[in-house]
Amino acid sequence: MKQNDNGFVMSEIIASFSIFLTIMLTFTPIMYQIVMEEKLMEDRRNLQSLLHDELQIVLSSDQGLPLQEKQTISSTLVTFTFTIETKYIKGCVRWDNEKQTQEKICLYGIPN
């Protein structure tokens, strides 16, 4: 008696589907974490650049220090703070990142 061996067995389909599902369930959180970290790094770069620009304006002007201003950038509330520390002016920016933790970046400049 001859058997027909040309088809898939249900156990092969279940095994291949479980391997596929395992791979997808492993890579989905990793990809989410990568996208989240990319967004955090983009925010840090943009806000550091804005802080640099704001610090240049403060350094070249005669505004009274300490100075604090709040802005909404990309639907995120950020606070710029400028103070005098010894012979430098310290500029900081604070914001709540995508992970709902507060971040702070500071730059220093020598006043004119």
Residue, then its C-alpha position, 0 to 999 in steps of 0.5 A: m500500500k502506497q502512502n501520500d507524503n506530499g502535504f504538511v502535518m498539523s504538528e509541523i504547522i503548529a511547530s513552525f507557528s510557535i517558532f515564529l510567534t516566539i521570535m516575534l514576541t522576543f523582538t517586539p519589546i526590543m524594537y519598542q525599546i530601540v524606538m524609545e531610546e531614539k526618541l530620547m536621544e533626539d530630544r536630548r540633541n534638540l534641547q542641547s542645541l536650543l540651550h546653546d542658542e539661548l545661552q549665546i543670547v544671554l551671554s551677549s545681552d545685559q539681562g539680569l540673572p538669575l533668569q528662568e523661562k518656560q517653553t513648550i517644545s514638541s508638546t513638552l514643557v521645558t524650563f531654561t534656567f540661567t545663573i551666575e557661578t563664579k566667572y561663568i554663566k550656567g545655563c540648564v534645561r529641564w524636562d520630563n522625557e518619554k519615560q516620565t523621568q526628569e532630565k537636565i542638561c547644563l552648559y557653561g559660558i563666559p560672559n562678554 
